[in-house]
Amino acid sequence: MSPVLWIVAGLILLRLVGEWILSALNRAEVRRNADQAPPAVAAIMDEPTYKKSVSYTLEQSRFEQLSEFYDTLVLVLVVFGGVLPWVFGQMVSWGNTDAVWNRTLFILVIGVLLSIPSLPFEWWAQFRLEEKFGFNKSTPGLWVSDKLKGFALMMVLGYALIWVLLSLVNWVGQSWWLWGFGVLFGFQLLMLVLYPKLILPLFNKLTPLPEGELRDRLLALGDRTGFKAQAIQVMDGSKRSGHSNAFFTGFGLYRRIVLYDTLMNQLSEEELEAVLAHEIGHYRCGHIPKMIAISAAMLLGGFALIAWLANSTWFNPAFGLPLGEIAPSLLLFGLLSGAVTFWFSPIGNFFSRKHEYEADTFARDAMKSGEPLSGALRKLAQKNLSNLTPHPWFSAFYYSHPTLVERERALQNTE
């Protein structure tokens, strides 16, 4: 086995071991506090709910650890077991050996081969784990329908996008990666506008928020905070899960506010207003353009790296794939880059948590008090059985939001 393969194998193993250590530390921390919740947590959750959240966190952690091992095993078998060069050879042998369509199909086929083995785990998570704790609202028929729709979208949108990216090599030559960045980044921006109009309705029903006090209240919040949205919509998230959420889609004149129906059933009108004020805070504090700019920079760097790897004499051949072929390099980068980027997760989460604190502060100021937001966050933590005692290292790697105890402390300290 070549040195490149040894290095890649080492990085994959190192990530798996890192994930296992973090999960073990988190479970130990949760067990340490299982018998008696810390005072700050006991003020948020009653004892029965806290005990249930502990059980949910521990079972979820054990399941995710098993799933991570399984997914890593499948990845290793595909990358190191000769699957990639065999599938590439089969695809290229269909039609013109220089065609773009068969290389596009190669990437999609590998994507399907990697996704199929994980389906039993996804089914178990939905209909066993989530069902046990009262979160699952889906049905086997709906679950299968969602998978088929997702597969169809991948084949249509994925094929078109990958075909364009690979065709750029023939159209513009060595500068293809610059154009590729522009195409993919433009596609991402376009999807911010089209997703709520074309994609989301394929899976969920969106209805306008009815006329009434709540709608008037939310629109008044938008007016006094300088935020305008094209629409406020309610999504039937309850047909799949008992978990709740709220989010914005689009940007500029195409912004839409989407509230889960579960969220509306769980919170008071004042608490819903505070949640919306928090989301508006992300826009008013400039978090969205900052994150888009960072994403663009990372995407550009990724394309530059793919172009360099494709032309290197040691990358593609180490995996039994032809030198200079963009499709295999693009696929390998997508499959293996996570083994490296995982270790930079704490950096991204640090800035994400900083943004959450700033949005919380904005919501507190907009509501003239931190109590409505604190009340909403408490109810959401209770309803979602959130882990309120994560290990600090686990939180650093996996939590894009501060814990509820940290958020409440920040709200109290700034009032």
C-alpha positions in Angstrom: 0.0 0.0 0.0 1.3 3.4 -1.0 2.3 6.1 1.6 -0.7 8.2 0.4 -3.1 5.4 1.4 -1.4 4.9 4.7 -1.8 8.6 5.5 -5.5 8.6 4.4 -6.2 5.5 6.4 -4.5 7.1 9.4 -6.6 10.2 9.1 -9.8 8.2 8.9 -8.9 6.1 11.9 -7.8 9.2 13.8 -11.1 10.9 13.3 -13.0 7.7 14.3 -11.0 7.4 17.5 -11.5 11.1 18.2 -15.2 10.8 17.8 -15.3 7.8 20.1 -13.3 9.6 22.8 -15.5 12.6 22.6 -18.6 10.5 22.8 -17.2 8.5 25.8 -16.3 11.7 27.6 -19.8 13.2 27.0 -21.6 10.0 28.2 -19.4 10.0 31.3 -20.3 13.6 32.0 -24.0 12.9 31.6 -23.8 9.9 33.9 -21.9 11.9 36.5 -24.9 14.3 36.7 -27.6 11.7 36.1 -28.6 11.2 39.8 -28.8 14.8 40.7 -28.9 17.7 38.1 -26.7 20.7 38.8 -28.7 23.6 40.4 -28.7 25.6 37.1 -30.2 22.6 35.2 -32.6 21.7 38.0 -34.1 25.2 37.6 -34.8 24.5 33.9 -36.1 20.9 34.0 -38.2 19.0 36.5 -36.7 15.7 37.7 -38.8 13.3 35.4 -38.0 15.4 32.3 -34.3 15.5 33.2 -34.1 11.8 33.8 -35.8 11.2 30.4 -33.3 13.6 28.7 -30.4 11.7 30.3 -31.7 8.4 28.9 -32.3 10.0 25.5 -28.8 11.5 25.4 -27.1 8.2 26.4 -29.1 6.0 23.9 -28.6 8.5 21.1 -24.9 8.7 21.8 -24.4 4.9 21.8 -26.4 4.6 18.6 -24.5 7.4 16.9 -21.2 5.8 17.9 -22.3 2.5 16.3 -23.5 4.3 13.2 -20.2 6.2 12.9 -18.2 2.9 13.0 -20.5 1.4 10.4 -20.3 4.4 8.1 -16.5 4.4 8.4 -16.3 0.7 7.6 -18.4 1.2 4.5 -16.2 4.2 3.4 -13.0 2.2 4.0 -14.3 -0.8 1.9 -15.2 1.5 -1.0 -12.0 3.6 -0.9 -9.5 0.8 -0.2 -11.4 -2.2 -1.6 -10.9 -1.5 -5.3 -14.6 -0.4 -5.7 -13.7 3.1 -7.1 -11.4 2.0 -10.0 -13.8 -0.8 -10.9 -16.9 1.4 -11.0 -14.9 4.1 -12.9 -13.8 1.6 -15.5 -17.3 0.3 -16.0 -18.8 3.8 -16.4 -16.1 5.0 -18.8 -16.5 1.9 -20.9 -20.1 3.0 -21.6 -20.1 5.1 -24.8 -17.3 7.6 -25.6 -14.3 7.2 -23.2 -13.9 11.0 -23.1 -17.5 11.7 -22.4 -18.6 13.8 -19.4 -21.9 12.1 -18.8 -20.3 8.7 -17.8 -18.0 10.4 -15.3 -20.9 12.3 -13.8 -22.7 8.9 -13.5 -19.6 7.5 -11.8 -19.9 10.1 -9.0 -23.6 9.5 -8.6 -23.3 5.7 -8.5 -20.7 5.9 -5.8 -22.9 8.3 -3.8 -25.8 5.8 -4.1 -23.5 2.8 -3.1 -22.5 4.7 0.0 -26.0 5.8 1.0 -27.8 2.4 0.7 -26.0 0.6 3.5 -26.9 3.4 6.0 -30.7 3.1 5.3 -31.2 0.5 8.1 -29.6 2.8 10.6 -31.7 5.7 9.4 -34.8 3.6 9.7 -33.9 2.5 13.2 -33.1 6.0 14.4 -36.6 7.1 13.2 -38.8 4.2 14.1 -37.0 2.9 17.2 -35.0 5.5 18.9 -37.1 8.6 18.1 -40.3 6.5 18.6 -39.2 5.3 22.0 -38.9 8.9 23.3 -42.1 10.1 21.6 -40.6 12.2 18.8 -41.4 10.1 15.8 -44.6 11.1 14.0 -43.7 9.7 10.6 -45.0 6.5 9.0 -43.1 3.9 7.0 -44.9 5.0 3.8 -43.9 8.6 4.4 -40.3 7.7 5.2 -40.0 5.7 2.0 -41.6 8.5 0.0 -39.1 11.0 1.4 -36.2 8.8 0.4 -37.5 8.3 -3.1 -38.1 12.1 -3.5 -34.6 12.8 -2.2 -33.1 10.2 -4.6 -35.0 11.8 -7.6 -33.8 15.3 -6.6 -30.2 14.0 -6.3 -30.4 12.4 -9.8 -31.9 15.5 -11.4 -30.2 18.4 -9.7 -27.0 16.5 -8.8 -26.5 15.1 -12.3 -27.0 18.6 -13.9 -24.7 20.3 -11.5 -21.9 17.7 -11.6 -22.1 17.6 -15.4 -21.6 21.3 -15.7 -18.7 21.3 -13.3 -16.9 18.5 -15.2 -17.7 20.1 -18.6 -15.9 23.2 -17.5 -12.6 21.3 -18.0 -13.4 21.1 -21.7 -14.8 24.6 -22.0 -12.2 26.7 -20.1 -9.2 24.4 -19.6 -7.0 24.8 -16.5 -9.0 27.6 -15.0 -12.0 25.3 -14.7 -11.8 25.4 -10.9 -12.4 29.2 -10.8 -15.5 28.8 -13.0 -16.5 25.8 -11.0 -16.5 27.8 -7.8 -18.6 30.5 -9.5 -21.1 27.9 -10.7 -21.5 26.1 -7.4 -21.6 29.3 -5.3 -24.2 30.8 -7.7 -26.2 27.6 -7.4 -26.1 27.8 -3.6 -27.4 31.4 -3.7 -30.1 30.4 -6.2 -31.2 27.6 -4.0 -31.7 30.0 -1.1 -34.5 31.6 -3.2 -35.8 28.5 -4.9 -35.7 26.0 -2.0 -38.7 27.3 -0.1 -40.7 27.7 -3.4 -39.8 24.5 -5.3 -38.1 21.9 -3.0 -39.5 22.3 0.5 -43.2 22.0 -0.7 -42.3 18.5 -2.1 -41.8 17.3 1.5 -43.9 19.7 3.7 -47.0 21.8 3.4 -46.5 25.5 3.9 -49.4 27.7 4.8 -49.6 31.5 5.5 -49.7 32.4 9.2 -53.4 33.2 9.8 -54.6 36.7 10.4 -54.7 37.5 14.1 -52.9 38.8 17.1 -49.8 36.6 16.6 -49.3 37.6 13.0 -49.8 41.3 13.9 -47.3 40.9 16.7 -44.7 39.3 14.5 -45.1 41.9 11.7 -44.9 44.7 14.3 -41.6 43.2 15.5 -40.3 43.2 12.0 -41.3 46.9 11.6 -39.6 48.1 14.8 -36.4 46.1 14.1 -36.1 47.1 10.5 -36.7 43.6 9.1 -39.1 42.9 6.3 -40.0 39.4 5.1 -42.0 38.4 2.1 -44.1 36.0 4.0 -44.6 34.3 7.4 -45.5 30.6 6.9 -46.3 27.6 9.1 -44.8 24.2 8.2 -46.4 20.9 9.1 -43.3 19.6 10.8 -45.4 17.5 13.2 -46.2 15.0 10.5 -42.6 13.7 10.8 -41.3 14.7 14.3 -42.1 16.1 17.6 -39.0 18.3 17.5 -39.6 22.0 16.9 -37.8 24.7 15.0 -38.0 28.1 13.2 -35.9 29.4 10.4 -35.5 32.0 7.6 -35.1 31.1 4.0 -34.0 33.4 1.1 -32.4 36.8 1.3 -33.2 40.4 0.4 -36.7 40.7 -1.0 -37.2 36.9 -1.0 -36.8 36.4 2.8 -39.4 34.1 4.4 -40.1 33.3 8.0 -41.0 29.6 8.5 -42.4 28.4 11.9 -42.9 24.7 12.7 -46.4 24.0 13.8 -44.9 22.1 16.8 -43.1 25.3 17.8 -46.4 27.3 17.7 -48.1 24.7 19.9 -45.3 24.8 22.5 -44.7 28.5 23.0 -46.7 31.5 24.0 -47.1 34.4 21.6 -44.6 36.5 23.5 -42.1 33.6 23.4 -42.6 33.1 19.7 -41.9 36.8 19.2 -38.7 36.4 21.2 -37.6 33.5 19.0 -38.3 35.5 15.9 -36.4 38.4 17.4 -33.4 36.1 17.9 -33.5 35.0 14.2 -33.9 38.6 13.1 -30.8 39.4 15.2 -28.7 37.1 13.0 -29.6 39.3 10.0 -29.3 42.7 11.8 -25.9 41.7 13.2 -24.6 40.8 9.8 -24.1 37.1 10.5 -25.6 35.9 7.3 -23.3 37.7 4.8 -20.3 36.9 7.1 -21.2 33.2 6.9 -21.8 33.3 3.2 -18.4 35.0 2.7 -16.6 32.4 4.8 -18.4 29.6 2.9 -17.4 31.2 -0.4 -13.8 31.4 0.7 -13.7 27.7 1.9 -15.5 26.7 -1.4 -12.9 28.5 -3.5 -10.1 26.9 -1.5 -11.6 23.5 -1.9 -11.8 23.9 -5.7 -8.2 25.1 -5.9 -7.2 22.0 -3.9 -9.2 19.6 -6.1 -7.5 21.1 -9.2 -4.1 20.6 -7.6 -4.8 17.1 -6.5 -6.1 16.0 -9.9 -2.8 17.1 -11.5 -0.5 15.7 -8.9 1.2 12.4 -9.8 0.6 10.8 -6.4 -3.1 11.4 -5.6 -5.4 9.7 -8.1 -3.0 6.8 -9.0 -2.7 5.9 -5.3 -6.4 4.9 -5.4 -6.1 3.1 -8.7 -7.6 6.0 -10.7 -6.3 7.8 -13.7 -4.0 10.8 -13.3 -5.5 14.2 -14.3 -9.1 13.0 -14.1 -11.2 15.6 -12.4 -14.2 13.4 -11.5 -12.3 10.9 -9.3 -10.4 13.8 -7.6 -13.7 15.6 -6.9 -15.3 12.5 -5.5 -12.3 11.6 -3.3 -12.1 15.1 -1.9 -15.8 14.9 -1.0 -15.3 11.5 0.7 -12.1 12.2 2.5 -11.9 15.9 3.4 -14.1 15.4 6.5 -11.2 13.4 8.1 -9.3 16.7 8.2 -12.0 19.4 8.5 -13.4 17.5 11.6 -10.5 18.8 13.7 -11.3 22.4 12.8 -14.9 22.1 14.0 -14.2 23.9 17.3 -13.1 27.0 15.4 -16.3 27.2 13.3 -18.4 26.4 16.4 -16.7 29.1 18.4 -17.7 31.8 16.0 -21.2 30.3 15.6 -21.7 30.4 19.4 -20.5 34.0 19.4 -23.1 34.8 16.8 -25.8 33.1 19.0 -24.9 35.2 22.0 -25.1 38.4 19.8 -28.5 37.3 18.4 -29.7 36.6 22.0 -28.6 40.1 23.0 -30.5 41.6 20.1 -33.6 39.7 21.0 -33.4 40.8 24.6 -33.1 44.4 23.6 -35.9 44.1 21.1 -38.2 42.5 23.7 -37.0 44.9 26.5 -36.3 41.8 28.6 -34.5 38.5 28.4 -37.3 36.6 30.1 -39.4 35.8 27.0 -36.4 34.3 25.1 -35.3 32.5 28.2 -38.7 31.1 28.7 -38.9 29.9 25.0 -35.4 28.3 25.2 -36.4 26.5 28.4 -39.6 25.0 26.9 -37.7 24.0 23.8 -35.0 22.3 25.9 -37.7 20.4 27.8 -39.7 19.4 24.8 -36.6 18.3 22.8 -35.0 16.5 25.8 -31.8 18.5 25.2 -28.6 17.5 26.9 -27.9 20.3 29.4 -24.7 18.8 30.8 -22.4 18.1 27.8 -18.7 17.6 28.3 -16.9 20.9 27.3 -14.8 19.1 24.7 -17.8 17.4 23.1 -19.6 20.8 23.1 -16.6 22.4 21.4 -16.7 19.9 18.6 -20.4 19.4 18.1 -22.4 22.3 19.5 -22.9 25.3 17.2 -25.0 26.9 19.9 -24.1 27.5 23.6 -25.8 25.4 26.1 -29.0 26.8 27.6 -27.3 27.4 31.0 -24.6 29.4 29.2 -27.2 31.4 27.2 -29.2 32.2 30.3 -26.1 33.3 32.2 -25.2 35.6 29.3 -28.7 37.1 29.2 -28.7 37.8 32.9 -25.2 39.3 32.9 -26.0 41.8 30.1 -29.4 42.9 31.4 
